[in-house]
Every structure is written in C-alpha cells, then in structure tokens.
Amino acid sequence: MSIYELDISWATTANERRHLHWELLACERVRAVFLTARDDVLAILFGGDRREFDTWSRTLDEDLHTTATTNEEGAF
C-alpha cells in the first residue's frame, strides 16, 4: 500500500463531491482518505501500485460526466 495525492479540483459542485464520496467508498483498493492542506487534493491510502492508482483516478472524472449526461437526458 502507498499514499498518493488525488487532484479533486474537477469536483466543484455538491453533486460532483457526492459522486466522488461514493466512488471512494465503493473502491476496494482505497483503504483510507485524508484531507490535506490544499482544498483540491486528497491523500489516498491505496492498495495498488502507481500505475493502478493513475488508471483508477482517471475513471473518476469520466464516470461523473457519463452519469451526469445520463441523468440530464432522463430528466427531459
């Protein structure tokens, strides 16, 4: 396990922060989440190597845009 920084500057709305919260809870490889001195960065204790963390972290923002688009289309 290692600690990596996760840039969350993309999560600016309450909906995006809720999505991020659930993604962090759902990931079995995320063992702990720590606040940092910066508002747009979290420290993540991750059960995998750097490559796996980078791959996983890229899916967070992608999943949000897919979910948001689906929700908007269903609302109309």
C-alpha positions as CSV (number, residue, x, y, z in Angstrom):
1,M,0.0,0.0,0.0
2,S,1.1,3.5,-0.7
3,I,-0.3,7.0,-0.3
4,Y,-1.0,9.0,-3.4
5,E,-2.3,12.5,-4.0
6,L,-5.7,12.7,-5.7
7,D,-6.5,16.0,-7.5
8,I,-10.1,16.7,-6.9
9,S,-10.2,20.2,-8.4
10,W,-12.7,19.0,-11.0
11,A,-15.3,18.3,-8.2
12,T,-16.6,21.8,-7.7
13,T,-20.3,21.2,-7.3
14,A,-22.1,19.4,-4.5
15,N,-23.2,16.7,-6.9
16,E,-19.6,16.1,-8.0
17,R,-18.5,15.9,-4.4
18,R,-21.2,13.4,-3.6
19,H,-20.2,11.3,-6.6
20,L,-16.6,11.4,-5.5
21,H,-17.5,10.4,-2.0
22,W,-19.4,7.3,-3.2
23,E,-16.6,6.4,-5.6
24,L,-14.1,6.5,-2.8
25,L,-16.3,4.3,-0.6
26,A,-17.0,1.8,-3.4
27,C,-13.4,1.2,-4.4
28,E,-12.0,-1.8,-2.5
29,R,-8.4,-0.6,-3.1
30,V,-9.0,2.7,-1.3
31,R,-8.1,1.9,2.3
32,A,-8.2,5.5,3.8
33,V,-8.7,9.1,2.7
34,F,-7.0,12.0,4.3
35,L,-7.5,15.7,4.0
36,T,-4.5,17.8,3.0
37,A,-3.6,21.5,3.4
38,R,-5.0,22.1,-0.1
39,D,-8.8,22.0,-0.7
40,D,-8.4,20.5,-4.1
41,V,-6.2,17.5,-3.1
42,L,-6.9,14.4,-1.0
43,A,-4.3,11.9,0.2
44,I,-5.4,8.4,-0.6
45,L,-4.0,5.2,1.0
46,F,-4.3,2.9,-2.0
47,G,-3.7,-0.9,-2.2
48,G,-2.0,-0.9,-5.6
49,D,0.9,0.5,-7.5
50,R,1.2,4.0,-9.0
51,R,0.0,2.8,-12.5
52,E,-3.1,1.2,-11.0
53,F,-3.8,4.4,-9.0
54,D,-3.4,6.6,-12.0
55,T,-5.7,4.4,-14.1
56,W,-8.4,4.3,-11.3
57,S,-8.2,8.1,-10.6
58,R,-8.7,8.9,-14.3
59,T,-12.0,7.0,-14.2
60,L,-13.5,9.2,-11.5
61,D,-14.0,12.3,-13.7
62,E,-15.0,10.2,-16.7
63,D,-17.7,8.4,-14.7
64,L,-19.1,11.7,-13.5
65,H,-19.6,13.0,-17.0
66,T,-21.2,9.8,-18.1
67,T,-23.6,9.8,-15.1
68,A,-24.4,13.5,-15.4
69,T,-25.3,13.1,-19.1
70,T,-27.5,10.1,-18.4
71,N,-29.3,11.9,-15.6
72,E,-29.9,15.0,-17.7
73,E,-31.3,13.1,-20.6
74,G,-33.6,11.1,-18.4
75,A,-34.9,14.4,-16.8
76,F,-36.2,15.8,-20.1
